[in-house]
Amino acid sequence: MPLFVTKHPVIGIAMLVGSAICLPACTHGDQNIQSADVKALVSKSLGDMVFVKGGTFTMGDFGPQVTPEKLPYTSQHENKPAHQVTLDSFSIGRHKVTYADLDVYTAATGKPSWPQDKLDQSDKVAGNPAGVPWQMAKDYCEWLGKQSGEPVDLPTEAQWEYAARSGGKPVIFGTDNGNYESDRNLPSIDTIEQKYTAPSTVSSYMYLVGQYPPNPLGLYDVGLDGRDWVNDWFAPDYYEHSPEKNPTGPATGTRKVIRGAEGDNQETAMTVYRYSAPPGGYVIKLRNGRTIGPTSVNLTFRCAVQKAAPL
């Protein structure tokens, strides 16, 4: 675009400013399309947030308090003792972040597309929950916060369990009725392989988000369709000295807390079951003895808004 010279200072400045504004719009159309994608993602993500009113609940394996035999639901010691926790209100994603969402983020930031390992790429289906290393999950949520102007982050472990249990209710599965019922409120492994994706190289058994009834709070795939990252570092004895008010986990660590299962393990899908993974993902041993990884293909996440008022 030619720049015209004029002796009139106001007209000259206006024409230069107009040129400066027009040139990026005219020569970088891809950036405008990308910006529209980002705006659409932000709007969708904030609209997807479910407000969770704060309160006090018993966090951890509450089996001895509710079962007739006074026995725990799990044999693990990491989720004991059950203890009282009080949380401020917050909002959390109705759905897990999908690969379609993640692709908007990587395109906008110039970060590499994920997954990068060829063996994991067969699991990349647009509507499947995105499996990523912990830091990428953290970065995505914080980026979403910067784009939206809201305090978006990963949920804490306590927030995850409180939301999974629809406000801390004594339910052992985060399904619509608190039960684990294959092909009614979660898919069987056969259904996943036949309907949603080809059998995975690493047997992750992932499926499209939002296909089965949500829990009473309105969250889909809670404790299922992947193992969710949360913000907290992991310590097996943390429940022994956890603070009551808004616990955030140990100050440091080597592993991050993950919650949930892929739908192939009933115990790990329990709302009280807790375990961990290295922030960079797992090294997986295949049936033929080979190892791959680190892989994060089954390490999923949803974001939360750390604000005590509804959006």
Secondary structure as GFF3:
##gff-version 3
##sequence-region A 1 311
A	DSSP	alpha_helix	9	27	.	.	.	ID=ss1
A	DSSP	alpha_helix	29	47	.	.	.	ID=ss2
A	DSSP	beta_strand	49	52	.	.	.	ID=ss3
A	DSSP	beta_strand	55	59	.	.	.	ID=ss4
A	DSSP	alpha_helix	63	66	.	.	.	ID=ss5
A	DSSP	beta_strand	83	87	.	.	.	ID=ss6
A	DSSP	beta_strand	90	93	.	.	.	ID=ss7
A	DSSP	alpha_helix	99	109	.	.	.	ID=ss8
A	DSSP	alpha_helix	118	121	.	.	.	ID=ss9
A	DSSP	alpha_helix	134	148	.	.	.	ID=ss10
A	DSSP	beta_strand	152	153	.	.	.	ID=ss11
A	DSSP	alpha_helix	157	164	.	.	.	ID=ss12
A	DSSP	alpha_helix	189	191	.	.	.	ID=ss13
A	DSSP	pi_helix	192	196	.	.	.	ID=ss14
A	DSSP	beta_strand	227	233	.	.	.	ID=ss15
A	DSSP	three_ten_helix	238	240	.	.	.	ID=ss16
A	DSSP	beta_strand	256	259	.	.	.	ID=ss17
A	DSSP	beta_strand	275	277	.	.	.	ID=ss18
A	DSSP	beta_strand	282	285	.	.	.	ID=ss19
A	DSSP	beta_strand	291	295	.	.	.	ID=ss20
A	DSSP	beta_strand	299	300	.	.	.	ID=ss21
A	DSSP	beta_strand	304	305	.	.	.	ID=ss22
###
